[in-house]
Amino acid sequence: MAKLTKKQKLWAEKLDVEKLYSLDEAIKLAKEFGTSKFDESIELAFNLGVDPKHADQTVRAMTSLPNGTGKSVRVAVFARGEKADEAKAAGADIVGAEDLVETVQKGTIDFDRCIATPDMMALVGRLGKILGTKGMMPNPKLGTVTADVTKAVTETKAGSIEFRAEKEGIVQAGVGKISFDEKKIKENILAFVAAIQKAKPSGVKGTYIERVSLATTMGPGIKLDIETLSDAA
C-alpha cells in the first residue's frame, strides 16, 4: 500500500467524507488543504437535476464574480474599425477580422475567451467547428456577440465566467484562489450560486440543485450543505 503524504494524512484526519459542511466550514477547510507550492484555484461543482440532451433542460450562462477568478484571461475580439480600436483600448489581447479568422483556421488559438461584434458573425461562423468544440464560439445569449465591446472585454478580463451543464448535469467553474481571503471566496461562491439558480431551465420538474462540492486544484471534494448556501446569501 502506498504511503500517504502529509497532505493526504491531513485530509484523512480533517475531512469527513459523509458530512455536509456549511459554506464557511468548507472554505476554511479548503484553505487549510491548499498546498504552499502554488496558488491553487478553488472550484465549485454542481450536480444538477437536468438532462442536457433535452433543449428545455440546458444550462448555459455567464456571470461576473465580484472579486474575479484570480486568473489571467487572454481575450480575443473579432471587430473592425472603431470597434477594433475600442477593444484594444479596453485591454483585449488580440483584435482582428479576416486575419484573426485565418490564424484560428490554421490552428493557432492564443486566447482563452473570444468576443465578436454582430457584423463579424458571418465571418466568425466559419470557425464554428473549431471554436464550438472548445466552447469558445461567441454567443449573443452570453453577451459575447455585442456592439459594446468595451463592456464585454472589461467584464471578461475582470473575471466573468461562462458555465454550462455537461453530461450528467455537472457544472463546475473556478471561483477564486487559495490566496483570496475567506470573505472574497464566499462572495464569489454566492454570486455563482445565484447565477446557477437564475439559469434554471423551464423543463426542470424535480430537484434542480442536487449536490454541491468545493475543492482546491489538488485537494479532495468537500460536500456542501445546500441549505447553508441560501442562508449565507
N, C-alpha and C positions, 0 to 999 in steps of 0.2 A: 504493500500500500504506500502511495506517495506521501512524503512528509508535508504537513501543512505549513504554509508560510505564516509569518507573523500576522499579516493582514487576514488571512483565512481563519486563523485562530481567533482573531478579534471578531470577525463576522460570526463565527460559531458561538462565541460567548455572548455577544450582544444582541444578535438578531433572532427573534422568534418567528420562524417562517410561517406559523399558523396565525399569528396575531395581525389584526388590522390596526395600524398605527394612525394617530391623529396627524394632521399635516405638520404641526410644529415638531412633534416627536420624530417624524420621518426626515425632516430637514436636518435636525440635529444629528441623527444617525448617519445620514448621507455625508455630511461634512466630516464626521468622525471617521467614516470609512474611506474617505478620499486619500489618495497617495500624495506624498510630498514631491514625487519625481516630476510631475507636470500638473498643470491646472486642468483637472478633469471637467468634462461637461456634466451637467445634471440633466437627465432625461425623464420625461413623464410619458407613460404609456397607458392608453385606454383600451379596454376590451368593450366594444360597443355591440349592442343587440341589433345589428344591421346586417343585411346581406348585400354587399356592394354590387352583386350581379344584377340586382333589380334597380331600375332607373330611379324609382321613388325612395330608394334607401341609400343613395350615395351621399357621402360626407366629404366635402372638399371646400376649403375656405382659406382665408388669410387673416392674420391678426397681428397687431403690433404689441410687443411686450414693453411695459413701462420702463424697464431697465435694460433692454437689449438682451442679446444672447451671449455676449462676450466673445463672439466670433467675428473675424474679419470677413466681410462678404464682398466678393467681386461681382459688380453689376455691369451687364452689357445692355445697351439701348439701341434699338433699331429706329433711326429717325434721320430726317434730312433738315437742312436749312436752320431756321431759328430754333426749332425743337431740338436739333442736334446740339446747338450751342447751349440751350437751357440744360440739357442733360449733362454736358461737360461741366457747366458751372455748378450743378448740384452735386457733382462728385462721382459721376459714372466713370467706371474704369475703362470701358470700351464703348465707343459710339461709332456707328456706321450704317450703311444701307446695303447696296449691292455688294460692296467689298466685304462687309461682315458676313453676309449670307454665303458668299463664296468661300470664305475662311471656314465657316462651320461645315459647309458641304465637303470640304477637304478633310474634315475630321478633327479640326482644332477647336476645342471648346475651352477657352481660358477664362471662364466665368462661372459663378455659382447660380446666378439668377438673371433672367432677362426680361426686358420691358420693350414694348413696341407702341408707336403711335398708330392710330386706326388706319391711316393711309398706307402704312407699311405692311399690313397683314396679307395683302395679295402676294407680296414678295416673300414674307416670312413663312407663308403657308407651304412653301416648297420644303421647309425644314421640318415638317410635321413628323416624319418618321424618325428623324434624328433627335429633335428636342422632345417630342411627345413621349418616346420610350424612357426618357430621363426625367419626365415630369417637369420639364422646363418650358414648355410651349406657352407663350403669352396668352392670357385668357381674360376677356373683359369682366367676367364674374369675379375674378380675383384681383381686379384693379391693375393688372399688368399689361392690358391694352388700354391706353389712355392718352389723352392730349395733354394732361397735366403731368408731364414727365418730371418736373421739379419735385412735386409731392411724392410721386412714386419712387423716385431714386432716393430721396431723403429718408422716407419711411423704411425702405428696404435696407439701406446702409445702417440705419439706426437700430435695426433688429426685428423687423417684421418677419413672421414665419408663415410658411404655407404648409398646410396639413391636409391629409386625405386618408380615408379608411382603405386599408389594403385588404387582402384576403383575410377571412375570419373576422373582419370588422375591427382590426387593430389600427390604432392611430398613435403615433409617437413623434415627439419632437424635443429638441434641446430647449431648456428653459433657463439656462444660465451656466455659471461656472462655480466650482467649489470655492473660489476666492471671493465670490459675492457674499455680502453679509446675509444673515437669515431673513431679514426684513425684505430685501430685494428679491431673494429667491421666492419667498412667499407671494409677493406682489405679482411676480411673473407667472407663477403657477395659477393663481386665482384668475389672472387675465386669460390664460389658456383654457382653464375650465369653463369660464364664461363663454369663450368663443366656441368651444365644443357644444355647449348647451344651445347656443344660438344657431348652430349649424344642424340641429336635429332635423332629420328628414320627415316629410309628411307621412311616409309609408311605415314608420315605426309604430308598432302596436303594443309591444310589451315593454320590458325594462330597457331603457336606452343606454345608460352608463352602467355596465355590469361589474367591471373591475377596473381599478386604477393602481398603478405601481410607480414607484420612484426609484431611480438608480443612478449611480455615477458611471462614467465610462468603463471603469474596471471593477466596479462593485456589484454586490448582489441586489436583486429586486426587493424593495421594501413595499409591502402591501399597504394601501391607504384605506382608511375608513371613509367611505364616500360621504357619509353624513357630515363629517367634520369639514369637508370642502365647502359645503353650502353654509355651515355655521361660521366659518372663518371669513366669509366674504363681508 
